[in-house]
Amino acid sequence: MKKFRPFSRFLLVIFSISLVFTLFFVVNPNDGKAINEKSSKGVFSKFAPWEAASFKWSYPDSDWDVNLADEALVAVREHFEALEALDYSRNIGGSWRMEGPQNIGGRLNAIQLDPFDANHILVGSAAGGLFGTHDGGANWSALTDDFGWMAMGSIAFHPSQQGTIFIGTGDPQISSHPRIGNGVYRSVDGGTNWVHLGLDSARIVSKVLVLEDSPEIVLAATMGNPAVKGPDRGLYRSINSGATWTQVLLPSDSAGVSDIAYDPTSGIMIAAGWNRLRNSTRSLVLGPESKLYRSSDQGATWSPILNPWGEEDRCRIGVAEVDGTFFALVVGLDMQIDNIYKSTNGGLTWAPIIADTAPLANALGGFGWYFSKVRVNPWNVDDITILGVDIWNSLDGGATWSEMAPPWWEYSVHADKHDMQWVGPNSALLATDGGAYRTSNHGATWTDIENLPNSQFYRVELNPHNPGRYTGGAQDNGTSTGSYLDLNGWNRDRGGDGFTPVFHPTNPDFRIATVQWANFAYSYDPPSSLTPSWNGMADTDYNDRKAWDAPIMLHPANPEHIWTGTQRMWRMIGAPSGNWTAMSGDLTLNVEPALSYRIITSITGSPVDENVVAAGTADGQVHFTTDGGTTWNLMTSGLPERYVTDLYFDPFNPDSIFCTVSGYRDYAYTPHILKAELGGPWHSISGDLPEHPMNSVVALSEVVWAAATDAGVYATVDAGTHWERLGAMPWIPVYDLVVDTAQRRLVAGTFSRSIQSFPLDSILVGTPPITTNTCPEDVVVNGIIDISDVLLILSQYGCLVNCQGDIDGDGAVTIVDVLQVLSMFGVNCP
């Protein structure tokens, strides 16, 4: 029997009641008016990950509710942390093993050198947390694995107190929800321990600035929740090292502050406003508040600066200061460089420094909203650097420009530069979409200085012809292959943004790699080839709606049948050099709004019948065929109207199928993992797993299943009644799972910590709990009313259909049911 101290029980009851009222009074922020925009594969292509994720989390609404998202992910964490704090006995042991890669890299938003230690460097990952090295980059360690929000936007060392560090969370490039943040943190011991300093509602902290001359004053430039308009954005100021904050500048309810620069000799500060909203159907990147603002009193008060470029709107702006001279890189209407403007009188007047912008015509790649950083060498005010797709430098104050690193396609320095710090007259540190670099000769050569496992994988697959090696497709870093045996030796198979890799089950030379927008390519080079040649596969139909992460498969019952989906299902028979044949009509609802995002998101084939195929869509539809695509049958009874993230035929019962869905709307009583007989109604198998977005599901036996979620990986050993967290993986998004029966590993493609694996045998030896006769309040049956019962009933609060927590039998989970469980907390049953 579990024992509970009375005072702890009282605190838990009080906490639970508070949580009930939080659930009951959830605020749904209104979305603001934004610019309508059809998805583009050109100028706005970098929006695609955000757009896809936003639709996934929000559907059927246009915006996802950040408060509901908070509650969903916090509920998961609190559920399992509470169990573990109560000495909860796991059925499943084991731990995760890093498979890699560490050498491919992932996006870094920030990089900073410790002013007191030349070997101490910190880097902030877009989704994987903060990492630090004390030996100049030879070895790194994770510093924020216990954070609920792992996106890092800014790093600032205290100028006079060694060991004191401030970090701002959230992705300033505006990527996607788990990449928002929850404010500012401070460490006074070099990053070992952290204290939260607030600004949760500001969501994305683009820049933290500790004033050199008055270090008790800290500024935080924030962008707010990019999905909706609101006042929780702009510039915040603290005069007590972050203990309290005052909002000192709010450009508008659709504009935050993306950058700040400060002159300690005069107290003058320049801030850059940015009109930025982004949801699944609309985007705002330009506006009247995308402009410069000036303060002459260390950021206490502000006034707008007359635009040096005239009356037209502009996009994102980056600012810098050296020796009292301010610089502002301004992104124009075409998402390229408008100019760099310079002020030598404290921001009162500004003049352009680039007489001819032609050499820099494509420096920002046509998506300047993703960049805009300018860096000026503190040892030479005429040494100016632009961070874009490549890195451009001028040594004569902006008159002439040249590239400061090899072109991105050589991959010696990765594309898309996001931060740079000069650490000497000719030495600098650089953060990119593919890791961190150092130069000691002003860019003549660069050295990769990190080996971080922070690649962001969409998909993972095992190679049946090369046991123990895994292949994955990653954001910004293409398709790569390797294993834990050589974490730093993973091979880059194909570039671009990587997605689904496919291997032929009997032909070891045939494989497919995917990049964005259904750009499939195949190779017949042997597996030993480190530089396979790729041949593009035919397009389905140019006018079809294609997903950012388009599905493709070789049918498991007949690998000569290749399937993919747009809004329609397509099949290619035979060699991958053939043409596609449309096998269905539009399987989505085919309605506005957001028609371009209504696409097929998941496909699966029966392991025993080549004529059986199922397809799930972004707008909550599941269809299946049993005659190879001649007819399609709708299968939505019991299925929530949510984005379908995965369909998976049960290999132990081929007539049944699993489905996972995403979404934060009404998360508390919307099942996110379901199962059905083919053609029958869907039933929730979520059990006591708090509802939150699910991304992938696999079966290890008839009753042992695992699910990848936005907050880690979970498994059940009793057909979905009880779920356990697998190992101690940080609370990170995991998008894909694959079962490697040969190596006895469950392989997870994470979207922030590369590819990891877990021992299958540790899961399969789990023994289901013994069911006992008990009382109605013991909804998670274990013979006692405990934290499991409280958390389950809170997660189901508001449920109206098939409610496990409906204790009084009225068909719904209401406050009466919750209070009934709380009143019996700690009581043994029966």
N, C-alpha and C positions, 0 to 999 in steps of 0.2 A: 504494500500500500504506500502511495506517495504521501509525504507529510508536508504541511504548509504552516508557516508561522502565522498566527492570527493577524499581526500587523501587516504583513505582506499581503495577506488575503484582503484586508481592508483597502490597501492601496490599489490592488488590482481591480477591485470592484469600483472604486472611485474612477480609476482610469477608464474602465470599460464604459461606465455611464457617460463619461465625457466624450468618449469615442462615438457612442450612440448619437449624442446630440450633434457631433460634428458631421456624422453621416446624414442626419436628418436635415441639417441646415446648410447643405452644400450650396455654394454660390456658383452660378454659371455665368462667367463674364461674357458680355456681348462682344461680338466681333465687330471690327470697324470697317469702314468703307475703304476698299483698296482697288488697285488697278486690275481689271480683268486681263488675264493673259493666257493664251493657249500655250501649252507646253511646246518648247522648241528644242531641237537637237543641235542648235548652233550657239547663239550668244548666251542663252540662259541654260545651257546644258548642265552646268554645275548645280542648278536648282534641283535636278532630278532626284537625288537621294532624299532631300527634304520633302519634295512633293510626294514621292511614293510613300515615305514614312508617315507624312501628315495624313494622307488619305487612309492609310492603313489604320491609324489610331482614331481617326475622327468619324469614319463612315458609320451611320448614314448622315451625320451632321457635316457641315462644311468646316467646322473648326473642332479641334480636340480641346477638351477642358483640362487645363493644366492642374486645377485643383483635384479633379477626379484622378488624374494620372498620379499626382502626389499620393493621394490616399491609397490607390491600388498598390503601388510599389512599397509604400510604408507598411501597409497591412501585411504584405508577404514577409517583409523583413521582421516585423514585430512578432508575427505568428511563430516563425521558426526560432528567432532569438529568445522568445519567451519560453519555448519548449526546452531549448538547450540550457537556459538559465535555471530551469527547474530540474536539471539533471535528467532530462528526457532520455530514455533508453532507445537508441536507434536499432532498427532491424537491419540496416544496411551500413556496412563499414566501408573502408577504402578511401582513397584520395586521388585527386586529379594529377595527371602527369602532363607536363608541357611537351607537346610534340613539335612546336615551332610554327612558323619560322621566327628567328631572332634577327636574321640578316636582311630580310625583305623590308621590314619597317612599316610604320603607319604614320598617319598625320600627326605632326607636332605643331601646336599653336604658339608655344612660347619657349624661350630658352634664355637662361640667365646664369652668369658667373658670380660666385660669391666674392664680394669685394675684399674679404678677409682671407680667402683661401683659393689660390689659383687652380687648384685641382678639384674644387667642389663646384659642380655644375648641376643645375636643375632643368628639367624639361617637362612641359605640360602637354599631355596627350589630348587629342580631340575626344576620346572616349575611354581611354584606359587609365586615367589618373596621372599622378605626379611621380616622376622618377628622379633619382639622384645618384651621382657618382662622386667619390672622394679621391679618385685616382686619374682624373682627367678623361674618363670615358672608357677605361678598360673594363670596369665592372659597374653594374647598376643595380639599384634596389628600388622596389615599389614603396612609396611613402604614404599612400592614401587608400589602401585596399579596404579599409573599414568604412569608407565614405559611401553614402547612398547615391551620390551624384559624382560621377567619375570624369566628367568633361572639365578640362582645365583651359582657362582663357588668358590668365596673366600671372606673372610672378614678380615679386618685388622684395629685394633684400633691404633690411634696415641699414641706413648709411653709417650708423655709429654703434649699433648693438650687435655684436657678433652672435650668430645663431638665430636671430629674429627674422622671420620670413612671413610675408603676406602672399596669399594666393587668391585669385578671383576665379570662381567656377563658372561653367557654361562655355559653349563653343561660340566665339565671336564671329565665326564664319557662317553662323546660322544653319546648322546641319539638320538636327532632328531631335525628337523629344528626350530620350535618355541622355542626350547631349546638352540639354539645358542644365542649369546649375541651381544652387541654393545659397548664393551669396559669397561672403568673404571669410577666410580662415586665417589664423595666425599661429605660428609656432615660435617658441623661444628656445628650442633645443635643436635647431638645425633640421627640423622636419620629422622628428620621431613622434612627437605628440602635437595635436592640433586643437585649437579652440575656435568654435564657430562664433563669428562676430556679427551675424545677422545679414540683412539685405536679401532674405530668401525670395521675396516677391519680385526682386529686380531680375532674377533668373539668369541673365547672361552678363557677366562682368568682363568687359572688354579690356580694361586697363586698371591696374592698381598703381597709384603713385604715392610714395612716401617722400615728403618734402625734405630735401637735403639740409636746408637751413633751419627747419622747424619740424623734426621728424615725428613729433606728436601729432602733426596734421597729416591725415591720410585722405586721398581722393579715390573714389571708385567710379569709373565711367561704366554705365550699364545700358543695355539695350532692351530690357524687359522681356516679357513673353512675346515672341514674334508672331504668334498666331492671332492675337487680338490687340485692339487699341486699349490704352489705359494709362494711368498716371504713374505706374510703378516702373519707371525708367528714367534715364537722364543721369545727371551727375550728383553724387552724394559726397559729403565732406564730414570728416570726423576730426575733432580737436583733442581727442583723448585716446589716440592709437586704436580706434575702431570700437571702443566700448559703446558709443552712441553715434548716430548718423543724422545729418540734416540734408535734405534734398535742396541743392543750391541752384540747379539748372534743369528745367524741363522744357526742351525745345517744343514738343507738342505731344499729344497722346498717341501719335504714330511715329515719333522720332525719339531715339535715344542719343547717347553720346558714345562714339566708337573709339575716340582717342583723345589724349591730352598731352600737353608739353609744358614745361615750366622753366623759367629763368630764376635761379635762386638769388641772383644779385639784385634783381629789381622787384621780385614778388609778382611778376606778370605771368599769367597762365593763358594758354590758348586751348580751347576745346573744339572738337569736331562733332557737329550734330549729324545724324543720319536718319532719314525717313526709311524705315524698314519694317514691313509686315510680310508674313509668309504663311499661307495655309494651303490646303490641297487644291484650291481652285483659283486663287488670286495671289498676285505678288506686287509688292510696292518696294522699289529700290531707289526711287527718285522723289524729290519733293523740296518745298521751299525752306524746310528746316535743315536740309543737308547743306550746312554752311558753317562758318567759323564764328566762335564766340570768344570774348576777351574778358579777363579779370585782372585787376591791378592790385588786389589785396589778398593774394595767396588763395584765390578760389572762393572767397566768401560771397562776393557779388559778381554779377555777370551782365554783359551787354553784347548784342549782336554786332558783327563786323559787316560793313558794306561789302558785298560780294565783289572781289576783284575781277571776276569773269563776266559780270553783268547780271541781267535779270533772269536768265534761263536757270531752270533747276539743274542740280547736279546730283551725283550718286555719292558713294562713300569717299571720305577724306582721311588721309593719314597725316599726322603732324610730327615735327621734330624740332629740337632746339639745341644750339651749340653757341656758347659764348654770347648769349643775348640775341642771337639771330634765329628767327623762326622760319620754318619751312612747312609748306602744306602741299601734299600731292593730292590733286583733285581728279576724280574719275568723272568722265563726261557722259553725255547722253548715249554714246555708242559703246559704253562700257570699256572704253580705252582711256588712255591718259589725256586729260584735258590740258594740264600743264602742272608744273611745280611753281608755286608762288612763294616769294621770299619777302620777309619783313626785317628791316634793320632798326626799326624804331619802336619795338615793343608791340607790334601788331597793329599800329595805327594805320599804316599804309602797306600795300603789297604790290609786288610786280612779278610778272612771269619771268622765269630764267631760261626756258627752253625756246630758243628762237625758231627751231625747226623740229617739229615733233615727228617727222616722217620716219627717221630711224627707229623710233619707239612705237610705230603704228600698231604693232601687235604685241607689245611688251606684256600686256595684261591678258592676252589671249581672247579678248572679247567678253570676259566675265570679271571686270574690274571690281564688282561688288565683293568678290571673293578675296581680294588682295588689298591694295591701297597703301601699303606700308612704305615709308621713306625713312632711310637711315643716313645720318650725317656723321662722319668720322670726328670724334671729339678732338683729335690731334690735327685735323685739317678741315676747316669749314668748307673748303671747295671740293672735298671728297664726298660725293653724294651717291647713294645707292637706291635703286628702285627694286622692290621685291614683287615679282610677278610669276608667270609661268617659268621664265628664266630670270636671271639676276643681272641688272644693267647698272653700269657705274660711270660716273663722270669725275675726272680729276681737275676740271677747270671751271667748277661752279655751275655746270649744266650746259656749257656751250657745245661739247661733243660727248658722245656716249659709245660705250663698247660693252660687250658681254663680259661678266666677271667670273664665269664658270662655263664648262662645256655645255652645249645645248642639251636640253632635258632628255632627248631621245637616246642619248648615249648611256643614260642611267648611271654615270659616274657621280653625278649630283642629281638627285631626284627632282622632278618637276614640282612646281607650285611652292613658292617660298613664302613663309608666313611670319618669320621673325629673324632678326639678325642683331647681334650685339658686337660692337667693336670693343676688343679687349686689349688692343695695342695699336700703335700707328699703322701696322700692316697685318694685324691679326684680328680674326673675327670668328664668331660662332654663328651657325646658320640652322634654322629649323624649317623643314620642308614636309611635303606630303609623304615622304618616304624616309624620314629620320633626321638625324643631326650630323653636321659636318663642321670641320674647323679648317681655317687657312692661316698660315703664318707668313705668307708672301703675297698678300693682297690679291688673292684669287688665282694666282698662277697655278697652284695645285690645291686640292681639297682632300681631306681625310675624313672618312666615315668614322664617327667617334662613339656610336652607340650600337648595342646589340639587344634591342628591346623587343619583347614578345607582344607588340601592340598592334599587329595587323588586324584589320577589320574585315572579317570573312562573312560573305553572304551564304556561301555554299561549301560543302566539303564532300569528298568522295574517296573511297579506297580503290586502289588498283589491284584487281584480282590476280594480275600477273606479276606483281612486285610486292609481296606480302610485307606488311608493316610500314609501307610508305603511303602517305596521304597527299591528296591534291585538293586545293581549295581556290575559290575565286574571291578576291578581296577588293574592297573599295580603294581606288587610286593605285593599286599595286598588282593588278592583273591576276594571272593564274600561276600558281607555284606548287612545287612538289618537294617533299622531304619527310623526315621523321625525327624523333627525339634523339636518335643516335648521332645526329650532326645538326644541332639547333641552328648553327650559323652557316650551314652548307645547303640550305634550300635552293632549289633551282627555279629561276623565273622562266616559265614555259611560254607565256604569252602576255603581252602588255595590255594597256587600257585599264578599265575597271573590270575586274573579273567576276564571273558568276558561276553558273553550273558547269562543272567538268563531267564528262561522260567517258566511260571505258567499255569497250566491247567485251562481253564475257568470255569469248573463245579466241578472238583475234588480238594478240597482244600489241600489234602495231597500229590498231585503229582506235583513235580517241577524238573527242570533240572538246573544244574550249569555247567559252561564251564571253562576249563583252556586251556592253549596254545596248539596249534597243534591239535585241534579238539578232545581233551580229554573230552568227555561229560560224565556226571554222573547224575543219577536220585535218588530221595529220595521219599519214601512214608511216612516219618515221619510227624506227624501233624505240622501245622504251629507254634504251641507253642514251639516246640522243639528248644532249643538253640544249641544243638550239633547233628544235623541230621546225620544219617548214609547215606553214599553215595555208590551207586553201579555203577560201570563203565559200560557204554554202549559199544556195539560191535564196532569194527573198521570197516570202510568202506572197504578200500583196503590198505594194508600196503604200497604199491608202489605208491599210488595216491599222488598228490601234495596237501598238506594241509596248510591252512593259519594259521598264527600266531593268528589272530582273526577270527576263522572259523564261518560262519553263521549257525544257526539252528533255526527252528521254528516249532510250532504246527500250521497246516494250519488253518487260521481263520474261514474257512467255514466247516472244519471237523477236530477237534483237535486230532482225532485218527490217522491222517496222520502226521508223523514227517518227516520233510525235512532237508537236509543239502547239502553242496556243497564242492567238492574238485576242480578238473578241470571238474568233472562230477557232475550231480545232482543225489542225492540218496534219497530214501524214505523208511521209516519203518512204517508198519501199525500195529496198536494195541499197546500192552504194550511196554515200552522202553527196555525191556529185550530181544527183538527180534533181528533180523538181518536186515541189510540194503540191499536194492535192487537197483542196478544201473538203473537210469531212463533216462540217456542220454549218448551220447558220450562226447568227449572233447568239451566244449563250448568256450574255449579260442582260440586264434590264434595258440597255440601249436607250437611256433617257438622260437629259440634262437634269441637274448641273453635273459638271465634272465628267462629261462623256469620255474625254480622252483617257481618264483613269479607270474606266469600266472595262477591264480586260480580264483574261483568264490568268490566274495567279498560281494555280497548282494543278498538276496533272499526275495521274498514277494509273498503272496497268495491273490487271490481275496476274499473280505469279503463275497461274495455271491455264489461263485462257487468253489467247491473243486477241480475241474479239471483244474483251471486256476492258473498257477504259472509263475513267471518271475525270471530271474537270470541275474545279472550283473557281469562283470569280471574285473580283474585288468588291462587288456589290452583293455578296451574300447568296449566290446561287451555286447549287451543285447539280450537275447533270451526269448521267452515265449512259453508256451504250453497251449492249450485249451482242451486237451484230457488226462489230468493226466500224461503227460510225454511220451506218445507214439511218438509224433512228436514235434519238436521244431522249432520255426520260428525266424529268425534273425530280429532284429528291431534296425537298426543303422542309418537310414536316418535322417540327421540333428544332429546326436549325435557326439560331439567332440571325438577325439581319446584320451581319458583320462581315468584314473582310476575311475571306478564307485564306489562311496562310499555309495550310498543308492538308493533303489527302494522302492516305496510306492504307493499302490493302493489308489486312491482318495475315501474315504468312502462316499463322497457325490455325486460321479459320478463314480461308480465301473468300467465303461468301459474305464476310463482314468488312467494314471499312471504318477507319478513324478519320476524324476531321478536327483541325484546330482553327481557331479564329482569333482575331486581334480586336482592339478597340477598348477605349476607356469610358465610353458612354454607358451609364447604368451598370458599371462593372460589377457592383456588389451582388447582383442577382442575375447576371448573364453568364451562362456556362461558356467556357472558352475551350474545353476539350470534350469531344463527343464521339459516340460510336453508334453504328447502325448496321443491321443486315442490309445488304444491297437492295435498294428499292424501298426499304422500310423507313420508319420514323427514327429520328436521331434522339439519343438519350445522353444526358450528361454523365460523364465519368470523372468529374472533377473532385468528387468526394469532399474531403476536408482541406483540399488545396485552395487557399484564398484565390478568388478569381482575379486574374490579370492576363494581359495578352500572351497567348501561346503562339509559338512559331513553328514547331516541328514535333512529331511524335513517332516513336518506334516501339515495336514489340520484341521482347526478349524471350517470352514464353506465352502460354495461353493467358496467364494472369499477371505477368510482370511486364510493365510498360515504363517508358521514360519519355519525358517531355522537355523540350527546350523552350524557354520563356524569356521575357524581357528582364527577368531578374534571376538568371541562373538555370540550372537543370534539376529536375525532380523525378522521382521514380515511385512506383507503387508495386507492391508484391502481392496485392490482393484484389486485382481487377478494378482499381480505382477507388476503393473505399478510403484508404489511407495513403497519403503521399509524404515522402521524405525528401529533404534537400540532399543532393548528392555532394558529399565532401564539403570543402570550405571555399569553393570558388567565390570570388567577390561578387557582389550583386550587380552583375553585368548582363547585357543582352546577349543571348545565344540564339542564332538564327537557324541552325541546321544540325541534325544528328544523323549518324550512320552507324550501323552495327558491323563490327569487324569480327566475325565468328572465328576466323582463322587465328587471329592474334588475341582473341578473347578481350576485346576492348570496345567500349562505347565511345565514339569519336564525336567531339563537339566543335563546330565552327562558331567561335565567338566573334562578336562585333567590336571587340576592344582588346582582347588578350589572345590573339592568334588561335591556333588549333590545340585542343587539349583532349586527353583521353582518360577513361575511367575503367577499372577492371570489371568485366562482365560478371565474373564469378562472385565478386563482392555484392553485386545486386541480386543475383539469382539465389544465393544462399539465404537471403532474407526470408524469415518465417512470418506469415500473417499473424496478427494478434488473435488471441482466442476470444471469440464472441461469447459473452455471458448474458444471462438474464439481467436486465437492468431497468432503470427508470426512464421515463420519456425525456427528461432533461439531459440525459447522458447521450447526446447526439453523436459524439465521437466515442463509440462504445469502448470503455476500458474499466468500467466498474466504479468510476468516481466522477463527480462533476468538477472539472478542472479547466485549466487555461485553454485546452483544445476545444472544449465545448463552447466557451465564451467567444473565442476567435471565430469559430465556424458560424455561430449564430449571428455575430456582428457582420461577417462577410456576406451573409444572406439577407441582411436586413432590407426589407422592401420586396423580397421575392414574392411572386404571385402564382407561380406554376411549378409543380413538382418540387416542393420546398422541403429539404431534409430537416430544416430547423423549425418547421411548423409544429410546435409542441401542443398547442391547444386545439388543433384540428380545424381551424377556420379557413384553411386554404392559403394563408399568407403568413409571412414572418413579420410580426409587428412588435411594437414596444412591449406588449404583454408577454410575448415569448421571451424576449431579451431579459426582462425583469424576472421572469420565472426561473431562468437559468442562473442569473446573478444571486437570487435569493437562496439557492441551494448550493452555492459555490463551496467546494470542499466536502460535500456530503458523499458518503459511500453508498453505492447502489448494488443490488436492489435493497 
